[in-house]
Amino acid sequence: MSANDADLLRQFVRERSQDAFAELVRRHLDLVHATALRRVRSPQLAEEIAQSVFTDLARDAGKLKPDTVLPAWLYAVTRRTAIDVIRHESRRLEREQFASALPLLAGTGLYEARQAAHWREQVLSLQQQQAQQVDRMRQLQSTLSDATNRLAGVMARNAPLRTNATD
């Protein structure tokens, strides 16, 4: 009789059974790989994603709730991992394209213009943040002033009570 996914997962967690884990991988590798391949459209990246997903399973197996549906968990983790890989690859390609264009841009002023635009954006962002902080500080000072005035009023109203108490 063949054990179900939950039994194999429990066996892996309890005994660190490599056979149980290998059976889980055998059962679900096609699902994970196909899901990754649909997302990234690269067999090599899909293999890396599948390896990462099963590594996550090995690491987190003990944290899964007993009623976890393993194929659903694997599908969700595969999707998230694929999205992360796509973002990473996109940023890497953008950096490579920019780096390969640097020799062409150097001396033309285009690189310098791009850098200047970047720094202008940074300065503008910092100025906006500073303005927000100044507004917040003014609000806090106003609140402090109001509280001080209220406290002074309460103390003035209570002053006769204090003098009567000392008499």
LOGU-795977 format. One line per field, with one value per residue: residue number from 1; x negated, y, z of N, C-alpha, C, O in turn. Coordinates in Angstrom, 2 decimals, always signed. Layout:
residues N
rolum [NUM; ...]
nX [X; ...]
nY [Y; ...]
nZ [Z; ...]
caX [X; ...]
caY [Y; ...]
caZ [Z; ...]
cX [X; ...]
cY [Y; ...]
cZ [Z; ...]
oX [X; ...]
oY [Y; ...]
oZ [Z; ...]
//
This chain:
residues 167
rolum [1; 2; 3; 4; 5; 6; 7; 8; 9; 10; 11; 12; 13; 14; 15; 16; 17; 18; 19; 20; 21; 22; 23; 24; 25; 26; 27; 28; 29; 30; 31; 32; 33; 34; 35; 36; 37; 38; 39; 40; 41; 42; 43; 44; 45; 46; 47; 48; 49; 50; 51; 52; 53; 54; 55; 56; 57; 58; 59; 60; 61; 62; 63; 64; 65; 66; 67; 68; 69; 70; 71; 72; 73; 74; 75; 76; 77; 78; 79; 80; 81; 82; 83; 84; 85; 86; 87; 88; 89; 90; 91; 92; 93; 94; 95; 96; 97; 98; 99; 100; 101; 102; 103; 104; 105; 106; 107; 108; 109; 110; 111; 112; 113; 114; 115; 116; 117; 118; 119; 120; 121; 122; 123; 124; 125; 126; 127; 128; 129; 130; 131; 132; 133; 134; 135; 136; 137; 138; 139; 140; 141; 142; 143; 144; 145; 146; 147; 148; 149; 150; 151; 152; 153; 154; 155; 156; 157; 158; 159; 160; 161; 162; 163; 164; 165; 166; 167]
nX [-0.85; -0.55; -1.88; -0.28; -0.70; -0.77; -1.49; -4.05; -5.32; -5.21; -6.79; -9.22; -9.73; -9.78; -11.66; -13.61; -13.69; -15.12; -14.14; -11.37; -11.24; -12.33; -10.34; -8.23; -9.30; -9.50; -6.77; -5.81; -7.46; -7.03; -4.75; -5.76; -7.93; -6.64; -4.93; -6.78; -8.13; -6.10; -5.92; -8.53; -9.57; -11.97; -13.92; -16.25; -16.08; -13.67; -14.38; -16.15; -14.36; -12.63; -14.40; -14.92; -12.35; -11.87; -13.95; -13.06; -10.80; -12.01; -13.30; -11.15; -9.28; -8.56; -7.16; -4.77; -1.22; +0.82; +3.02; +2.29; +2.45; +0.36; -0.29; +0.95; -0.45; -3.04; -2.61; -1.94; -4.32; -6.08; -5.10; -5.57; -8.35; -9.14; -8.27; -9.96; -12.41; -12.06; -11.93; -14.49; -16.11; -15.31; -16.22; -18.94; -19.50; -18.92; -20.92; -23.17; -22.79; -22.98; -25.60; -27.01; -26.58; -27.94; -30.68; -30.11; -28.61; -30.24; -31.91; -30.23; -28.42; -25.93; -25.93; -26.76; -24.63; -22.56; -23.39; -23.33; -20.58; -19.65; -20.75; -19.46; -16.83; -17.17; -17.85; -15.50; -13.68; -14.70; -14.32; -11.54; -10.97; -12.16; -10.54; -8.14; -8.88; -9.43; -6.87; -5.60; -7.07; -6.29; -3.59; -3.81; -5.07; -3.05; -1.08; -2.42; -2.63; +0.10; +0.73; -0.94; +0.16; +2.71; +2.01; +0.89; +3.18; +4.73; +3.08; +3.19; +5.89; +5.94; +4.23; +5.35; +6.42; +4.18; +2.95; +4.89; +4.74; +2.27; +2.64]
nY [-1.17; +2.22; +5.11; +8.17; +11.72; +13.24; +11.35; +10.62; +13.08; +13.45; +11.28; +12.05; +14.39; +13.40; +11.26; +12.08; +10.86; +9.98; +8.46; +8.85; +11.59; +11.59; +10.19; +12.03; +14.08; +12.72; +12.32; +14.94; +16.50; +16.93; +18.62; +20.91; +21.63; +22.05; +24.16; +26.15; +26.36; +27.32; +29.87; +31.08; +30.32; +29.12; +26.33; +25.87; +27.79; +26.95; +24.48; +25.31; +26.70; +24.63; +23.08; +24.89; +25.13; +22.54; +22.46; +24.41; +23.05; +20.90; +22.31; +23.62; +21.69; +20.70; +22.84; +23.00; +22.93; +20.23; +19.75; +20.67; +20.86; +19.36; +19.52; +21.98; +23.76; +23.46; +24.44; +27.15; +28.07; +27.63; +29.41; +31.91; +31.80; +31.70; +34.21; +35.84; +35.07; +35.94; +38.71; +39.16; +38.31; +40.14; +42.59; +41.99; +41.71; +44.31; +45.75; +44.62; +45.41; +48.18; +48.38; +47.37; +49.38; +51.52; +52.09; +53.17; +55.38; +56.93; +59.98; +61.14; +62.61; +61.63; +59.65; +61.17; +62.96; +61.23; +60.38; +62.86; +63.39; +61.29; +62.01; +64.44; +63.52; +62.10; +64.19; +65.72; +63.88; +63.62; +66.25; +66.38; +64.48; +65.77; +68.04; +66.86; +65.88; +68.28; +69.42; +67.52; +67.88; +70.50; +70.03; +68.41; +70.23; +72.12; +70.56; +70.01; +72.60; +73.22; +71.28; +72.14; +74.65; +73.86; +72.42; +74.48; +76.01; +74.24; +74.03; +76.69; +76.93; +75.10; +76.21; +77.83; +75.76; +74.41; +76.31; +76.53; +74.02; +74.00; +75.75]
nZ [+0.00; -0.81; +0.70; +1.69; +0.85; +3.21; +5.14; +4.21; +4.46; +7.25; +8.00; +6.89; +8.40; +11.03; +11.00; +9.30; +6.85; +3.91; +1.84; +2.00; +1.43; -1.14; -2.48; -2.30; -3.86; -6.31; -6.86; -7.16; -8.72; -11.49; -11.48; -10.14; -11.78; -14.29; -13.63; -12.96; -15.42; -17.10; -16.10; -16.29; -18.74; -19.42; -19.53; -17.95; -15.88; -14.80; -13.75; -11.74; -10.11; -9.34; -7.84; -5.78; -4.65; -3.63; -1.82; -0.07; +0.85; +2.21; +4.24; +5.54; +6.17; +8.72; +9.71; +8.41; +8.46; +9.71; +8.05; +5.57; +2.09; +0.09; -2.80; -3.42; -1.75; -2.78; -5.38; -4.86; -3.64; -5.73; -7.68; -6.36; -6.08; -8.75; -9.63; -8.13; -9.27; -11.91; -11.51; -10.47; -12.62; -14.57; -13.49; -13.47; -16.24; -17.08; -15.74; -16.96; -19.63; -19.38; -18.40; -20.59; -22.38; -21.36; -22.23; -24.74; -24.10; -22.51; -22.34; -24.16; -22.90; -22.35; -20.39; -18.20; -18.09; -17.46; -14.92; -13.57; -13.70; -12.14; -9.63; -9.23; -8.90; -6.53; -4.75; -4.87; -3.81; -1.19; -0.33; -0.34; +1.64; +3.79; +3.99; +4.75; +7.25; +8.58; +8.61; +10.25; +12.60; +13.23; +13.76; +16.02; +17.77; +18.01; +19.25; +21.63; +22.65; +23.02; +24.96; +27.02; +27.59; +28.46; +30.73; +32.27; +32.67; +34.22; +36.45; +37.33; +38.03; +40.09; +41.95; +44.08; +45.60; +46.46; +48.10; +50.08; +51.15; +52.40; +54.42]
caX [+0.00; -1.34; -1.59; +0.14; -1.67; -0.85; -2.26; -5.44; -5.84; -5.42; -7.94; -10.42; -9.96; -10.07; -12.84; -14.50; -13.75; -15.43; -13.25; -10.08; -11.38; -12.53; -9.02; -7.49; -9.88; -9.09; -5.35; -5.41; -8.45; -6.43; -3.89; -6.59; -8.71; -5.73; -4.47; -7.91; -8.40; -5.06; -6.19; -9.82; -9.80; -13.36; -14.11; -17.29; -15.54; -12.62; -15.07; -16.64; -13.19; -12.18; -15.35; -14.69; -11.07; -12.03; -14.81; -12.14; -9.99; -12.84; -13.56; -9.91; -8.34; -8.08; -6.32; -3.50; -0.09; +1.16; +4.03; +1.77; +2.53; -1.00; -0.38; +1.31; -1.56; -4.13; -2.22; -2.05; -5.74; -6.68; -4.70; -6.29; -9.77; -9.28; -8.13; -11.22; -13.47; -11.81; -12.35; -15.96; -16.68; -15.02; -17.17; -20.29; -19.61; -18.97; -22.27; -24.12; -22.62; -23.54; -27.05; -27.58; -26.46; -28.78; -31.78; -29.57; -28.07; -31.28; -32.44; -29.20; -27.56; -24.70; -26.12; -26.78; -23.26; -21.76; -23.81; -22.82; -19.13; -19.50; -21.03; -18.37; -15.70; -17.50; -17.75; -14.08; -13.08; -15.13; -13.66; -10.15; -10.98; -12.48; -9.34; -7.18; -9.38; -9.25; -5.43; -5.32; -7.66; -5.42; -2.39; -4.18; -5.30; -1.73; -0.46; -3.14; -2.23; +1.48; +0.69; -1.56; +1.17; +3.75; +1.42; +0.77; +4.53; +5.12; +2.30; +3.71; +7.17; +5.68; +3.36; +6.04; +6.60; +2.91; +2.71; +5.82; +4.29; +1.12; +3.08]
caY [+0.00; +3.44; +6.14; +9.44; +12.81; +13.63; +10.31; +10.76; +14.30; +13.17; +10.38; +12.85; +15.29; +12.63; +10.38; +12.62; +9.77; +10.41; +7.73; +9.54; +12.84; +11.25; +9.84; +13.29; +14.76; +11.96; +12.55; +16.32; +17.21; +17.38; +19.76; +22.06; +22.01; +22.60; +25.47; +27.07; +26.54; +28.22; +31.24; +31.66; +29.93; +28.72; +25.06; +25.96; +28.51; +26.11; +23.48; +25.99; +27.00; +23.36; +22.74; +25.83; +24.80; +21.33; +22.84; +25.07; +22.01; +20.17; +23.20; +24.04; +20.57; +20.63; +24.00; +22.90; +22.45; +18.85; +19.68; +21.30; +20.10; +19.54; +20.07; +23.41; +24.47; +23.46; +25.33; +28.53; +28.38; +27.67; +30.69; +33.01; +31.68; +32.08; +35.67; +36.39; +34.81; +36.83; +40.06; +39.16; +38.23; +41.40; +43.58; +41.61; +42.06; +45.77; +46.18; +44.20; +46.27; +49.49; +48.25; +47.20; +50.65; +52.56; +52.57; +53.99; +56.62; +57.72; +61.07; +61.75; +63.43; +60.91; +59.01; +62.24; +63.48; +60.24; +60.47; +64.12; +63.21; +60.42; +62.75; +65.41; +62.78; +61.80; +65.43; +66.06; +62.94; +64.01; +67.51; +66.05; +63.83; +66.78; +68.88; +66.08; +65.83; +69.61; +69.52; +66.67; +68.53; +71.63; +69.48; +67.99; +71.43; +72.69; +69.69; +70.24; +73.92; +73.08; +70.52; +73.01; +75.66; +73.20; +72.12; +75.75; +76.36; +73.34; +74.42; +77.97; +76.66; +74.32; +76.96; +78.15; +74.54; +74.11; +77.25; +76.17; +72.77; +74.29; +76.57]
caZ [+0.00; -0.97; +1.70; +1.10; +1.02; +4.63; +5.83; +3.79; +5.06; +8.67; +8.10; +6.63; +9.53; +12.24; +10.87; +8.26; +5.87; +2.55; +0.94; +2.02; +0.71; -2.55; -3.03; -2.47; -5.04; -7.49; -7.10; -7.43; -9.53; -12.75; -11.18; -9.80; -12.97; -15.30; -13.15; -13.11; -16.85; -17.63; -15.63; -16.71; -20.13; -19.58; -18.84; -16.94; -14.73; -14.21; -12.92; -10.54; -9.28; -8.76; -6.78; -4.67; -4.02; -2.81; -0.70; +0.87; +1.46; +3.19; +5.37; +6.22; +6.31; +10.10; +10.00; +7.69; +9.26; +9.36; +6.99; +4.36; +0.84; -0.41; -4.16; -3.40; -1.13; -3.76; -6.47; -4.39; -3.44; -7.07; -8.29; -5.70; -6.40; -10.16; -9.70; -7.61; -10.26; -13.05; -11.10; -10.36; -13.97; -15.24; -12.98; -13.92; -17.66; -17.19; -15.33; -18.00; -20.80; -19.07; -18.31; -21.93; -23.10; -20.75; -23.08; -25.84; -23.55; -21.85; -23.15; -25.01; -22.05; -22.03; -19.08; -17.21; -18.00; -16.72; -13.52; -13.03; -13.51; -10.98; -8.40; -9.05; -8.34; -5.14; -3.98; -4.79; -2.86; +0.15; +0.02; -0.01; +2.94; +4.78; +4.16; +5.54; +8.63; +9.16; +8.91; +11.41; +13.76; +13.57; +14.38; +17.37; +18.58; +18.29; +20.24; +22.88; +23.13; +23.52; +26.21; +28.04; +27.96; +29.25; +32.04; +32.99; +33.09; +35.31; +37.62; +37.81; +38.69; +41.30; +42.86; +45.33; +46.36; +47.10; +49.20; +51.15; +51.76; +53.25; +55.57]
cX [-0.90; -0.91; -1.15; -0.89; -1.86; -1.68; -3.75; -6.09; -6.13; -6.65; -9.24; -10.75; -10.43; -11.40; -13.91; -14.74; -13.97; -14.53; -11.89; -10.15; -11.55; -11.20; -8.17; -7.99; -9.43; -7.63; -5.05; -6.39; -7.84; -5.55; -4.74; -7.34; -7.81; -5.23; -5.57; -8.17; -7.36; -5.34; -7.45; -10.19; -11.28; -13.57; -15.17; -16.78; -14.47; -13.25; -15.59; -15.49; -12.71; -13.11; -15.13; -13.40; -11.21; -13.01; -13.97; -11.28; -10.78; -13.07; -12.29; -8.93; -7.75; -7.15; -4.94; -2.41; +0.27; +2.16; +3.59; +1.91; +1.21; -1.06; -0.02; +0.18; -2.72; -3.84; -2.41; -3.52; -6.44; -6.35; -5.50; -7.78; -10.02; -9.18; -9.41; -12.35; -13.29; -12.27; -13.88; -16.61; -16.47; -16.00; -18.59; -20.49; -19.70; -20.35; -23.30; -24.02; -23.22; -25.06; -27.68; -27.51; -27.37; -29.93; -31.29; -29.11; -29.14; -31.81; -31.40; -28.30; -26.27; -24.78; -26.05; -25.38; -22.38; -22.10; -23.26; -21.31; -18.86; -19.70; -19.98; -17.15; -15.94; -17.35; -16.29; -13.37; -13.44; -14.48; -12.20; -10.06; -11.25; -11.26; -8.29; -7.60; -9.20; -7.78; -5.08; -5.87; -6.80; -4.14; -2.68; -4.42; -3.98; -1.01; -1.10; -2.73; -0.82; +1.48; +0.09; -0.56; +2.27; +3.23; +1.30; +2.14; +5.00; +4.37; +2.80; +5.03; +6.97; +4.82; +4.08; +6.23; +5.31; +2.63; +3.63; +5.35; +3.11; +1.51; +3.59]
cY [+1.24; +4.48; +7.42; +10.52; +13.17; +12.62; +10.42; +12.01; +14.11; +12.27; +11.15; +13.74; +14.51; +11.90; +10.92; +11.57; +10.31; +9.70; +8.41; +10.84; +12.60; +10.89; +11.10; +14.04; +14.04; +12.25; +13.95; +17.12; +17.74; +18.61; +21.01; +22.55; +22.64; +23.99; +26.51; +27.38; +27.46; +29.66; +31.84; +31.34; +29.61; +27.42; +25.12; +26.67; +27.69; +25.03; +24.10; +26.28; +25.73; +22.95; +23.62; +25.49; +23.57; +21.55; +23.53; +24.05; +21.25; +21.02; +23.46; +22.91; +20.48; +21.76; +23.93; +22.37; +21.05; +18.74; +20.35; +20.35; +20.36; +20.07; +21.56; +24.25; +24.57; +24.41; +26.79; +28.94; +28.48; +29.00; +31.85; +32.98; +32.10; +33.59; +36.34; +36.23; +35.74; +38.25; +40.16; +39.17; +39.53; +42.49; +43.27; +42.00; +43.57; +46.29; +45.81; +45.08; +47.65; +49.43; +48.09; +48.49; +51.73; +53.02; +53.45; +55.35; +57.53; +58.78; +61.73; +62.68; +62.72; +60.26; +60.06; +62.82; +62.52; +60.28; +61.74; +64.01; +62.33; +61.19; +63.83; +64.75; +62.48; +63.04; +65.83; +65.16; +63.30; +65.30; +67.27; +65.39; +64.83; +67.66; +68.15; +66.03; +67.18; +69.82; +68.71; +67.30; +69.72; +71.14; +69.06; +69.18; +72.08; +71.87; +69.89; +71.58; +73.88; +72.36; +71.36; +74.06; +75.05; +72.89; +73.39; +76.19; +75.53; +73.73; +75.74; +77.77; +75.92; +75.07; +77.33; +76.91; +74.19; +75.05; +76.97; +74.91; +73.01; +75.10; +75.78]
cZ [+0.00; +0.06; +1.01; +1.43; +2.48; +5.42; +5.50; +4.41; +6.55; +8.87; +7.87; +7.83; +10.76; +12.14; +9.93; +7.18; +4.46; +1.54; +0.86; +1.23; -0.79; -3.21; -3.23; -3.70; -6.30; -7.86; -7.63; -8.29; -10.82; -12.55; -10.96; -11.04; -14.03; -14.90; -13.33; -14.58; -17.50; -17.26; -16.28; -18.15; -20.42; -18.81; -17.72; -15.68; -14.03; -13.32; -11.62; -9.57; -8.60; -7.62; -5.56; -3.92; -3.13; -1.65; +0.37; +1.59; +2.53; +4.44; +6.20; +6.48; +7.71; +10.47; +9.34; +8.62; +8.81; +8.20; +5.69; +3.18; +0.12; -1.85; -4.21; -2.81; -2.12; -4.91; -6.05; -4.23; -4.79; -7.75; -7.69; -6.05; -7.85; -10.33; -9.22; -8.62; -11.46; -12.70; -11.06; -11.74; -14.74; -14.80; -13.46; -15.39; -17.85; -16.82; -16.39; -19.23; -20.56; -19.04; -19.69; -22.73; -22.54; -21.63; -24.23; -25.33; -22.97; -22.81; -24.02; -24.21; -21.67; -20.67; -17.99; -17.02; -17.22; -15.23; -12.87; -12.78; -12.30; -9.69; -8.16; -8.44; -6.87; -4.26; -3.81; -3.78; -1.43; +0.60; +0.39; +1.36; +4.05; +5.04; +4.99; +7.00; +9.32; +9.51; +10.15; +12.68; +14.20; +14.26; +15.82; +18.29; +18.95; +19.35; +21.60; +23.48; +23.71; +24.86; +27.33; +28.52; +28.82; +30.66; +32.88; +33.50; +34.27; +36.58; +38.20; +38.55; +40.01; +42.31; +44.15; +46.20; +47.11; +48.27; +50.37; +51.87; +52.70; +54.47; +56.70]
oX [-1.88; +0.28; -1.57; -1.83; -2.98; -2.49; -4.60; -7.25; -7.16; -7.45; -10.23; -11.91; -11.38; -12.19; -14.98; -15.85; -13.12; -14.19; -11.31; -9.25; -10.99; -10.97; -7.46; -7.20; -9.02; -7.31; -4.15; -6.16; -8.11; -5.59; -4.46; -7.38; -8.17; -5.13; -5.31; -8.42; -7.70; -5.03; -7.42; -11.04; -11.76; -13.40; -15.00; -17.02; -14.36; -12.71; -15.50; -15.64; -12.41; -12.65; -15.17; -13.37; -10.71; -12.89; -14.13; -11.04; -10.28; -13.03; -12.36; -7.83; -6.56; -6.43; -4.05; -2.65; +0.06; +2.16; +4.40; +1.52; +0.98; -1.83; -0.63; -0.13; -3.32; -4.74; -2.99; -3.91; -7.31; -7.24; -6.04; -8.39; -10.99; -9.93; -9.89; -13.15; -14.28; -12.91; -14.47; -17.53; -17.35; -16.53; -19.34; -21.53; -20.47; -20.89; -24.20; -25.03; -23.88; -25.73; -28.76; -28.29; -27.57; -30.15; -31.99; -29.20; -28.98; -32.11; -31.66; -27.53; -25.58; -23.83; -25.37; -24.99; -21.55; -21.21; -22.76; -20.83; -17.95; -18.91; -19.64; -16.50; -15.02; -16.80; -15.88; -12.56; -12.58; -14.12; -11.68; -9.18; -10.64; -10.97; -7.63; -6.75; -8.86; -7.48; -4.32; -5.22; -6.61; -3.67; -1.89; -4.03; -3.80; -0.39; -0.40; -2.51; -0.57; +2.17; +0.56; -0.46; +2.71; +3.94; +1.59; +2.26; +5.59; +4.96; +2.85; +5.26; +7.74; +4.67; +3.51; +6.21; +5.36; +2.12; +3.24; +5.54; +2.97; +0.78; +3.99]
oY [+1.30; +4.71; +7.72; +10.28; +13.40; +12.99; +10.33; +11.98; +14.56; +12.48; +10.93; +13.84; +14.91; +11.91; +10.32; +11.41; +11.00; +10.28; +8.52; +11.17; +13.32; +11.24; +11.21; +14.58; +14.69; +12.40; +14.13; +18.29; +18.88; +19.54; +22.06; +23.75; +23.66; +24.88; +27.62; +28.53; +28.28; +30.58; +32.97; +32.02; +29.81; +27.39; +24.50; +26.22; +27.72; +24.72; +23.50; +26.12; +25.74; +22.51; +23.14; +25.55; +23.55; +20.90; +23.27; +24.16; +21.00; +20.51; +23.50; +23.17; +20.22; +21.67; +24.71; +21.49; +20.70; +17.76; +20.57; +19.18; +21.45; +20.99; +22.32; +25.32; +25.64; +25.12; +27.58; +30.03; +29.33; +29.63; +32.67; +34.02; +32.80; +34.18; +37.30; +37.14; +36.27; +38.91; +41.12; +39.93; +39.97; +43.23; +44.18; +42.56; +44.04; +47.16; +46.60; +45.46; +48.21; +50.30; +48.62; +48.68; +52.76; +54.22; +54.38; +56.35; +58.75; +58.49; +62.79; +63.45; +63.16; +60.30; +59.88; +63.13; +62.95; +60.20; +61.69; +64.49; +62.61; +61.06; +64.11; +65.32; +62.58; +62.97; +66.22; +65.63; +63.29; +65.45; +67.88; +65.71; +64.76; +67.99; +68.75; +66.13; +67.23; +70.33; +69.18; +67.26; +69.94; +71.76; +69.32; +69.15; +72.55; +72.44; +69.94; +71.68; +74.45; +72.78; +71.30; +74.32; +75.66; +73.09; +73.37; +76.69; +76.05; +73.75; +75.90; +78.39; +76.11; +74.60; +77.18; +77.01; +73.72; +74.63; +77.13; +74.78; +72.30; +75.13; +76.34]
oZ [+0.73; +0.27; -0.10; +2.18; +2.93; +6.27; +6.38; +4.82; +7.05; +9.79; +8.56; +8.24; +11.43; +13.09; +9.78; +6.67; +3.90; +0.50; -0.23; +0.46; -1.61; -4.37; -4.24; -4.48; -7.27; -9.03; -8.44; -8.56; -11.21; -13.36; -11.55; -11.31; -14.61; -15.74; -13.79; -14.95; -18.35; -18.02; -16.76; -18.73; -21.53; -17.59; -16.67; -14.56; -12.80; -12.26; -10.55; -8.36; -7.40; -6.56; -4.42; -2.69; -2.01; -0.61; +1.56; +2.79; +3.63; +5.56; +7.43; +6.97; +7.87; +11.47; +9.68; +9.44; +7.65; +7.47; +4.79; +3.25; -0.41; -2.10; -4.98; -3.32; -2.28; -5.37; -6.80; -4.63; -4.98; -8.33; -8.42; -6.30; -8.14; -11.11; -9.83; -8.82; -11.97; -13.52; -11.55; -12.00; -15.48; -15.62; -13.81; -15.75; -18.69; -17.50; -16.69; -19.82; -21.43; -19.58; -19.94; -23.67; -23.19; -21.76; -24.64; -26.04; -22.95; -23.97; -24.57; -24.78; -20.75; -19.88; -16.98; -15.89; -16.42; -14.38; -11.74; -11.76; -11.52; -8.75; -7.01; -7.56; -6.06; -3.16; -2.72; -2.98; -0.55; +1.77; +1.33; +2.16; +5.12; +6.19; +5.83; +7.89; +10.51; +10.59; +11.00; +13.73; +15.40; +15.21; +16.72; +19.46; +20.08; +20.26; +22.61; +24.69; +24.77; +25.80; +28.47; +29.72; +29.79; +31.65; +34.08; +34.62; +35.22; +37.66; +39.42; +39.59; +40.95; +43.44; +45.23; +47.43; +48.24; +49.30; +51.52; +53.08; +53.69; +55.46; +57.72]
//
